């Protein structure tokens, strides 16, 4: 029952409203670094900076999986979920959905 209620709420609010809270979610989970989301046509970009975690391939893969799961949980179809190291301490996840 609670699962269905959570699914209903996530479907109603969509991925962007969740991604807007990236900074707070990141600071809840990690003591270092920062995460920010910005909207782009057809999706969003979530950028994590100022932490050595971004250099670890396993951490990067986990971020890609988590963002893809977020899209699915919010009732969207992932079109593309890609990651990119834009500098030594900066990892960006590019998301697009329909």
C-alpha positions in Angstrom: 0.0 0.0 0.0 2.7 2.5 0.9 4.6 1.4 -2.2 1.7 2.3 -4.4 1.3 5.7 -2.7 5.0 6.5 -3.1 4.8 5.4 -6.8 1.7 7.7 -7.3 3.5 10.7 -5.8 6.7 10.1 -7.8 4.7 9.8 -11.0 2.9 13.1 -10.2 5.9 15.2 -9.4 8.2 13.9 -12.1 12.0 13.7 -12.2 12.8 17.4 -12.4 11.2 18.2 -9.0 13.2 15.5 -7.4 16.4 16.6 -9.2 16.0 20.1 -7.9 16.8 18.7 -4.5 20.1 17.2 -5.6 22.2 19.5 -3.4 20.2 18.5 -0.2 20.2 14.8 -1.1 23.9 14.9 -1.7 24.7 16.6 1.6 22.4 14.1 3.4 24.4 11.1 1.9 28.0 12.6 1.8 30.1 14.8 4.0 32.1 16.3 1.1 31.3 17.7 -2.3 28.3 19.3 -3.9 25.7 18.2 -6.4 23.6 20.6 -8.5 21.0 20.0 -11.3 20.2 22.2 -14.2 17.5 21.8 -16.7 18.3 21.4 -20.4 16.0 20.9 -23.3 14.5 17.4 -23.0 16.2 16.6 -19.7 18.7 17.7 -17.1 22.3 17.6 -16.1 23.4 16.7 -12.5 26.9 17.8 -11.7 28.9 16.6 -8.7 32.0 18.6 -7.7 34.6 19.1 -5.0 35.1 15.5 -4.0 37.5 12.7 -4.9 34.6 10.3 -5.1 33.9 11.5 -8.7 37.2 9.9 -9.9 36.1 6.4 -8.9 34.5 4.4 -11.8 32.3 2.4 -9.5 30.9 5.5 -7.9 30.3 6.9 -11.4 28.5 3.8 -12.5 26.3 3.9 -9.3 25.3 7.5 -10.2 24.3 6.4 -13.7 22.2 3.5 -12.3 20.6 5.7 -9.7 19.6 8.4 -12.2 18.2 5.8 -14.6 16.2 4.3 -11.7 14.9 7.8 -10.7 13.5 8.3 -14.2 11.8 4.9 -14.1 10.4 5.5 -10.6 8.9 8.8 -11.8 7.2 7.1 -14.7 9.4 8.5 -17.4 11.1 6.5 -20.1 14.9 7.1 -20.1 16.1 8.1 -23.6 19.7 8.7 -22.6 21.7 8.6 -19.3 25.4 9.3 -19.8 28.3 10.4 -17.6 31.2 12.7 -18.3 34.3 13.8 -16.3 34.5 17.5 -17.1 37.5 18.0 -14.8 39.4 16.1 -12.2 36.8 16.7 -9.5 33.7 17.2 -11.6 31.4 14.4 -12.9 28.2 15.3 -14.8 25.3 13.0 -15.5 23.3 14.0 -18.6 19.7 12.7 -18.6 17.0 12.8 -21.2 13.6 11.3 -20.9 10.1 11.2 -22.5 
